[in-house]
């Protein structure tokens, strides 16, 4: 009976953190909105395609949107909310130090990029150079990997039917790859009103269940804090968006998602849970390679692939909601694979 009561109390705490994540983000949003519109934190339209060259299709599809002057870097609101709630109510060395530190560090790099986008010249790509961002995010991934290896004493990964595979120092490289790949994939996916917000809510919700099933209730609370905060953001970001999360939001939560996959030893299902992120990133890679190999010819009309469907005539809202459905299905399949693997 006592054990059951303790489990219920832990579940209530997790649910409370989710509610607080939503409430605090909702309360802080008007402050951000006032400042963003007052100081004109407008997101500049990108001129260069993800796959290289002029983003002609993207610019044709989204020219009207960028004429509305939509503020950027709204991700600072939910990153701040998640950080404050975690620091005050949900901080534990073995569980939440690493995702919190990774989220904040990646968020600060993204914030610098967003500020450069707002203040910079939009002649080509306003913001930080891609190589510089890659180096900075790699540093975050490697430092996190060293902490994971040295302080949390993790030297192996779990694979279904293989069980624990000791890779020693290689865990640092794996950690770096997972974190950087996930952060970039989420950033690439953040291209339509509400798209990344809805997908991230599904991903972190599934990881809330996974963390709970492993008895990591503090980490589960962190995941549900993210869910609450991102749902609050998405409330305002659905079409037509009041603001965009910017790199500060997409890189912060992408980094946190990759770290949580490592902490729960579920890297093998992350590509399933994040199938939409994988497809989005894959479409960029395919288009870039196709343009090089086939002398400028593309496989997709525009990439990431959500812009391809827009170019085919799908309304933005239809693309977003169908991708949400795909993300939810992928998240459930990932959870089923996890349970079967256990």
Rosetta blueprint (number, residue, H / E / L):
1 X L
2 X H
3 X H
4 X H
5 X H
6 X H
7 X H
8 X H
9 X H
10 X H
11 X H
12 X H
13 X H
14 X H
15 X H
16 X H
17 X H
18 X H
19 X H
20 X H
21 X H
22 X H
23 X H
24 X H
25 X H
26 X H
27 X H
28 X H
29 X H
30 X H
31 X H
32 X H
33 X H
34 X H
35 X H
36 X H
37 X H
38 X H
39 X L
40 X L
41 X L
42 X E
43 X L
44 X L
45 X L
46 X L
47 X L
48 X E
49 X L
50 X L
51 X L
52 X L
53 X L
54 X E
55 X L
56 X H
57 X H
58 X H
59 X H
60 X H
61 X H
62 X H
63 X H
64 X H
65 X H
66 X H
67 X H
68 X L
69 X L
70 X L
71 X E
72 X L
73 X L
74 X L
75 X H
76 X H
77 X H
78 X H
79 X H
80 X H
81 X H
82 X H
83 X H
84 X H
85 X H
86 X H
87 X H
88 X H
89 X H
90 X L
91 X L
92 X L
93 X L
94 X L
95 X L
96 X L
97 X H
98 X H
99 X H
100 X H
101 X H
102 X H
103 X H
104 X H
105 X H
106 X H
107 X H
108 X H
109 X H
110 X H
111 X H
112 X H
113 X H
114 X H
115 X H
116 X H
117 X H
118 X H
119 X H
120 X L
121 X L
122 X L
123 X L
124 X L
125 X L
126 X L
127 X L
128 X L
129 X L
130 X H
131 X H
132 X H
133 X H
134 X H
135 X H
136 X H
137 X H
138 X H
139 X H
140 X H
141 X H
142 X H
143 X H
144 X H
145 X H
146 X H
147 X H
148 X H
149 X H
150 X H
151 X L
152 X L
153 X L
154 X L
155 X L
156 X E
157 X E
158 X E
159 X E
160 X L
161 X L
162 X L
163 X E
164 X E
165 X E
166 X E
167 X L
168 X L
169 X L
170 X H
171 X H
172 X H
173 X H
174 X H
175 X H
176 X H
177 X H
178 X H
179 X H
180 X H
181 X H
182 X H
183 X H
184 X H
185 X H
186 X H
187 X H
188 X H
189 X H
190 X L
191 X L
192 X L
193 X L
194 X L
195 X H
196 X H
197 X H
198 X H
199 X H
200 X H
201 X H
202 X H
203 X H
204 X H
205 X H
206 X H
207 X H
208 X H
209 X H
210 X H
211 X H
212 X H
213 X H
214 X L
215 X L
216 X L
217 X H
218 X H
219 X H
220 X H
221 X H
222 X H
223 X H
224 X H
225 X H
226 X H
227 X H
228 X H
229 X H
230 X H
231 X H
232 X H
233 X H
234 X H
235 X H
236 X H
237 X H
238 X L
239 X L
240 X L
241 X L
242 X L
243 X E
244 X L
245 X L
246 X H
247 X H
248 X H
249 X H
250 X H
251 X H
252 X H
253 X H
254 X H
255 X H
256 X H
257 X H
258 X H
259 X H
260 X H
261 X H
262 X H
263 X H
264 X L
265 X L
266 X L
267 X H
268 X H
269 X H
270 X H
271 X H
272 X H
273 X H
274 X L
275 X H
276 X H
277 X H
278 X H
279 X H
280 X H
281 X H
282 X H
283 X H
284 X H
285 X H
286 X H
287 X H
288 X H
289 X H
290 X H
291 X H
292 X H
293 X H
294 X L
295 X L
296 X L
297 X L
298 X L
299 X L
300 X L
301 X L
302 X L
303 X L
304 X L
305 X H
306 X H
307 X H
308 X H
309 X H
310 X H
311 X H
312 X L
313 X L
314 X L
315 X L
316 X H
317 X H
318 X H
319 X H
320 X H
321 X H
322 X H
323 X H
324 X H
325 X H
326 X H
327 X H
328 X H
329 X H
330 X H
331 X H
332 X H
333 X H
334 X H
335 X H
336 X H
337 X H
338 X H
339 X H
340 X H
341 X H
342 X L
